[in-house]
Amino acid sequence: MSRIHEALKKAEEQRAASQGGNIEPASISEMVNESAATAVAPAVEHTPSAVSAVPSFSSPFTFDTLLASCAQARWSPDSKTMLFFNSDDEQGYGMEEFRTLRSRLYQMREKQSLKKVLVTSSLPKEGKSFVAANLAQVMVRQQGRRALLIDGDLRGPRLHQVLGTASSPGLSEYLLGEVDEFGAIQRGPMDNLFFIPSGRTVSSPAELVANGRLKFLLNRIEPLFDWIIIDSPPAVPVSDAGLLANYCDGVLIVVRSNATPFDIARKARQEFRDTSLVGVVLNGIDVGSSYTQYYYSSYGHPNSQGDGRR
């Protein structure tokens, strides 16, 4: 065993030297244990489709490596719904509400761990993608803040459309083991805002979300970002939102004004633990309502309305 140990130690030293890294003290003993296990374990033939659910990476993962390795994409954001890409307009309709939402989340962060936020709704077309995208944008408008926006809706993705970018490669390719995180993450024209699109259509999205790779991805990239915002499918029709919530610190439910039935909204609420629900966002308030008339006339906001039906 001593000769095996020495040989493995030498091989590890050579590997570390070639990568410019250091050897962890525990790695040698782990390699010896793995070698002993290999001697008695039957050989297993691996195919490209049978990728490990928890891959291992030898290179360090820092923000500099992310900037150098992920794709620089050309985004063409929808100006009607992506509120914060126009740096010249600081008082557009709805922008102050997202700043208020940002402040509320920071207040909650003082009392609980809150970085990975899932945005969902009861039913389609209540505005969850609209809220998720603009929440990520308003986060990076603060100096030095970084945000990652993930389209976790593998059934009806919309974020790539409103951002004006490609949908693939993205999350589904990563979960299938076809690309690493550098291949899935895009960076666009807004500083410190990164995006993982949904990827190509898959036949079993719930099983793919639950295969373990998403948890690994979030654990790996979480230290690089101040906020990770995940857009999920609606909570009532399918189970994906509940699965995604298991990997997040909090859940925001989007409710559309004068549209979402009360019993449906309550059913969506019951899909999540009390501790995970951090708030409800009321979307699509009529500009002519008494609340908006008072608020916007008092503070000088323009009387216009964007389409938040996403």
C-alpha positions in Angstrom: 0.0 0.0 0.0 2.9 2.4 0.7 4.1 2.1 -2.9 0.6 2.8 -4.2 0.4 5.8 -1.8 3.7 7.2 -3.1 2.7 6.7 -6.7 -0.6 8.4 -6.2 1.1 11.2 -4.3 3.5 11.8 -7.1 0.8 11.8 -9.7 -1.2 14.3 -7.7 1.8 16.6 -7.3 2.3 16.5 -11.1 -1.3 17.2 -11.8 -1.4 20.1 -9.3 1.9 21.5 -10.8 0.4 21.5 -14.3 -2.6 23.4 -13.1 -0.8 25.8 -10.9 -2.7 24.6 -7.9 -2.0 23.2 -4.5 -2.7 19.7 -3.2 -5.3 19.3 -0.5 -4.0 17.1 2.3 -7.1 14.9 2.3 -7.0 14.2 -1.5 -4.2 11.6 -1.3 -6.0 9.4 1.3 -9.2 9.8 -0.7 -7.4 8.6 -3.8 -6.0 5.6 -2.0 -9.5 4.7 -0.7 -10.9 5.0 -4.2 -8.1 2.8 -5.6 -8.8 0.1 -3.0 -12.5 0.3 -3.9 -11.8 0.0 -7.6 -9.9 -3.2 -7.0 -13.0 -5.0 -5.8 -15.7 -3.2 -7.6 -16.9 -4.4 -11.0 -16.2 -2.3 -14.0 -19.1 0.0 -15.2 -19.4 1.1 -18.7 -20.3 4.8 -18.9 -22.0 6.4 -21.9 -22.2 10.1 -22.7 -25.9 10.2 -21.6 -25.1 8.6 -18.2 -23.3 11.7 -16.9 -22.8 11.9 -13.1 -25.6 13.9 -11.4 -22.9 15.7 -9.4 -19.9 16.5 -11.7 -16.5 17.5 -10.3 -14.4 20.4 -11.5 -10.7 20.8 -10.9 -10.5 24.5 -11.8 -11.3 27.2 -9.3 -14.6 29.0 -9.9 -14.2 32.8 -9.4 -15.9 35.8 -10.8 -12.9 36.5 -13.0 -13.1 33.0 -14.6 -16.9 33.6 -15.1 -16.2 36.8 -17.0 -13.5 35.2 -19.1 -15.4 32.0 -19.9 -19.1 32.7 -20.3 -20.6 33.9 -23.5 -20.9 37.6 -24.3 -24.4 37.7 -25.8 -26.1 40.4 -27.9 -29.4 41.1 -26.2 -32.2 43.1 -27.7 -34.5 43.7 -24.7 -38.2 44.5 -25.1 -38.3 48.2 -24.2 -42.0 47.9 -23.1 -41.4 45.3 -20.4 -37.6 45.5 -19.6 -37.7 48.6 -17.6 -34.1 49.2 -16.5 -32.1 48.8 -19.7 -32.6 52.5 -20.6 -30.2 54.3 -18.3 -31.6 57.7 -19.3 -35.1 56.9 -17.9 -35.0 56.7 -14.1 -38.7 57.5 -13.5 -40.5 55.2 -15.9 -43.8 53.6 -15.0 -43.3 50.7 -12.5 -39.6 51.4 -11.8 -40.2 52.8 -8.3 -42.3 49.7 -7.4 -39.4 47.4 -8.2 -37.0 49.6 -6.2 -39.5 49.2 -3.3 -39.5 45.5 -3.8 -35.8 45.5 -3.7 -35.8 47.4 -0.4 -38.3 45.0 1.1 -36.1 42.0 0.2 -33.0 43.6 1.7 -35.0 44.3 4.9 -35.9 40.6 5.0 -32.3 39.6 4.4 -31.4 41.3 7.7 -33.6 38.7 9.5 -33.0 35.6 7.4 -30.7 34.0 4.8 -32.1 35.3 1.5 -30.2 35.2 -1.8 -31.9 32.6 -4.0 -35.4 33.8 -4.8 -38.0 31.9 -6.7 -40.6 33.9 -8.6 -43.8 32.0 -9.5 -47.5 32.5 -9.9 -50.7 30.5 -9.7 -51.5 30.3 -13.4 -49.8 31.4 -16.7 -49.9 35.0 -17.8 -49.9 36.6 -14.4 -46.6 38.4 -14.9 -44.0 36.2 -13.1 -41.4 36.4 -15.9 -41.9 40.2 -16.0 -41.4 40.5 -12.3 -38.4 38.1 -12.2 -36.6 39.9 -15.1 -37.1 43.4 -13.7 -36.2 42.4 -10.2 -32.9 41.1 -11.4 -32.3 44.3 -13.4 -33.1 46.6 -10.4 -30.7 44.6 -8.2 -27.7 45.3 -10.4 -28.5 49.0 -10.6 -27.0 49.3 -7.2 -23.2 49.8 -7.4 -21.2 46.6 -7.3 -24.2 44.3 -7.0 -24.3 41.1 -9.1 -27.4 39.1 -10.1 -28.0 35.9 -11.9 -31.4 35.4 -13.6 -32.3 31.8 -14.4 -35.2 30.7 -16.6 -36.4 27.7 -14.7 -39.6 27.4 -16.6 -38.7 24.5 -18.9 -42.3 24.1 -20.0 -43.1 27.6 -21.3 -39.9 29.8 -21.2 -40.3 33.5 -21.9 -37.2 35.2 -20.5 -35.1 34.8 -23.6 -37.8 36.5 -25.6 -38.1 39.6 -23.4 -34.3 39.9 -23.1 -33.9 39.3 -26.9 -31.4 36.5 -26.8 -31.0 32.8 -27.6 -32.7 30.2 -25.5 -30.0 27.6 -25.9 -27.7 26.3 -24.6 -29.1 26.8 -21.2 -30.5 25.1 -18.1 -31.8 22.0 -19.7 -28.4 21.3 -21.4 -26.7 21.8 -18.1 -29.0 19.5 -16.3 -28.5 16.9 -19.0 -24.8 17.1 -18.5 -24.1 18.5 -22.1 -22.5 21.8 -21.0 -20.9 23.2 -17.9 -21.9 26.4 -16.2 -19.7 28.5 -18.5 -21.6 27.1 -21.5 -25.0 27.8 -20.0 -24.4 31.3 -18.6 -24.7 34.4 -20.7 -23.7 38.0 -19.9 -25.4 40.9 -21.7 -25.1 44.6 -22.0 -26.1 45.4 -18.4 -23.1 45.3 -16.1 -23.2 42.5 -13.5 -26.4 40.9 -14.9 -26.0 37.3 -16.0 -28.6 35.0 -17.5 -29.2 31.2 -17.8 -31.9 30.6 -20.4 -34.2 27.6 -20.3 -32.4 25.6 -23.0 -34.0 23.3 -25.4 -37.4 21.6 -24.8 -37.2 18.4 -22.9 -39.8 15.6 -22.4 -39.6 15.3 -18.6 -38.8 18.7 -17.0 -39.8 17.8 -13.5 -37.5 14.7 -13.4 -34.7 16.8 -14.9 -35.1 19.5 -12.3 -34.9 16.9 -9.5 -31.8 15.1 -10.8 -29.4 16.8 -8.4 -27.4 18.9 -10.9 -29.4 22.1 -10.2 -28.6 22.0 -6.5 -24.9 21.5 -7.4 -25.0 24.4 -9.8 -26.5 26.8 -7.3 -24.1 25.8 -4.5 -21.2 26.3 -6.9 -22.2 29.8 -8.3 -23.9 31.2 -5.2 -20.8 32.8 -3.7 -20.3 34.9 -6.9 -23.6 36.7 -6.8 -25.6 38.9 -4.4 -28.9 37.7 -5.8 -30.0 34.7 -7.8 -33.5 35.1 -9.3 -35.3 32.0 -10.7 -38.4 32.2 -12.8 -40.4 29.0 -12.4 -43.5 27.5 -14.0 -46.9 28.3 -12.4 -47.4 26.5 -9.1 -50.9 25.1 -9.6 -50.8 23.2 -12.9 -47.4 21.5 -12.5 -45.1 20.4 -9.7 -41.9 22.1 -10.9 -42.3 25.2 -8.8 -42.4 23.2 -5.6 -39.2 21.3 -6.6 -37.4 24.5 -7.5 -38.4 26.0 -4.2 -36.5 23.3 -2.4 -33.3 24.9 -3.7 -34.2 28.5 -2.9 -34.2 30.7 0.2 -37.6 32.3 -0.5 -40.6 32.4 -2.8 -42.4 35.4 -4.3 -45.8 34.7 -5.7 -47.1 37.0 -8.4 -50.9 37.7 -8.5 -52.5 39.6 -11.3 -55.0 42.3 -10.2 -58.6 41.6 -11.0 -57.7 38.4 -12.8 -56.3 35.7 -10.4 -59.2 33.9 -8.6 -58.9 33.9 -4.9 -59.2 30.2 -4.4 -56.5 29.6 -7.1 -54.1 32.0 -5.4 -54.7 30.3 -2.0 -54.0 26.9 -3.6 -50.7 28.2 -5.0 -49.8 29.5 -1.6 -50.3 26.1 -0.1 -47.7 24.6 -2.4 -44.9 26.2 -0.3 -43.8 26.1 3.3 -44.7 29.0 5.6 -41.0 29.7 6.0 -40.2 29.9 2.3 -42.9 32.4 1.2 -41.4 35.9 1.5 -44.2 37.9 -0.2 -46.8 38.4 -2.8 -46.5 40.8 -5.8 -49.6 42.4 -7.1 -49.2 42.9 -10.8 -51.2 44.7 -13.5 -52.8 47.4 -11.4 -55.0 49.6 -13.6 -53.4 53.0 -14.1 -56.8 54.6 -13.5 -57.2 53.1 -10.0 -57.4 55.5 -7.1 -54.1 54.2 -5.7 -52.1 54.8 -8.9 -53.7 58.1 -9.6 -52.7 59.4 -6.2 -49.2 57.9 -6.2 -48.1 58.9 -9.7 -49.7 62.4 -9.7 -48.0 63.1 -6.3 -44.5 62.0 -7.3 -44.4 63.0 -11.0 -44.4 59.6 -12.7 -45.6 59.4 -16.3 -49.1 58.1 -16.8 -48.3 55.1 -19.0 -48.5 51.4 -18.6 -46.3 48.5 -19.8 -47.5 45.0 -20.5 -46.7 42.7 -17.6 -48.6 39.7 -18.9 -45.6 37.3 -18.6 
